[in-house]
Amino acid sequence: MGILTIFLEKATNLKDKDTIGKSDPYIKFEMEQNNMFRDKDFGEMKSTTKENDLNPVYEETFHFNIPTLDNMELAVTVMDDDIVSDDKMGKCKIKLEKLGLSA
């Protein structure tokens, strides 16, 4: 078992998703092991929300306990916090075994 540490520094030049005011972004991290037949979830974490900010500075640290780097994927989603329903501003998936990390 190892610990993956993520430092979220900032996001820049985000596209405004709100019609009134600016977006209120937060970042969501989801860790899963992408297996051929059955994926395994290793948790979800979320940053603080930055109101009316398209260039938010977070400087926040997150930790995931993971058993291996094999088939592990980190999904990073930028969301806009809204009253009714949050809007997705962007998303990417990072395959940890391709980053050259040590277990």
Summary of the structure (lengths in Angstrom):
residues: 103
radius of gyration: 15.1
end to end distance: 8.3
largest distance: 46.1
contacts: 258
relative contact order: 0.31
helix: 3%
strand: 51%
